[in-house]
């Protein structure tokens, strides 16, 4: 799962996220991006390795304009999306 637009965490998952994802630019942030490319890639990897459990909603709760062009874009709900 990529293109993470809306994420809800419980407190233990949030604590892990804050611990593992650098909040400011600098060497630690550069290393994180070098390893994961982006936060959505980090989350996908950590979900796959069992660090997080995830529930994916369908239809989407949020999106971005680029993703509204796909065949699975839930266009009937377009006015409800937070973009």
Number of C-alpha atoms within 10 A of each C-alpha: 11 11 12 15 13 10 10 9 13 7 9 9 14 13 11 13 17 10 10 12 14 16 10 9 8 10 10 14 14 14 12 17 16 10 11 15 12 14 16 15 17 19 19 16 15 14 14 12 10 9 12 17 11 15 7 9 8 7 12 15 15 15 18 13 10 8 12 14 11 9 8 9 16 16 14 7 11 14 8 11 16 12 11
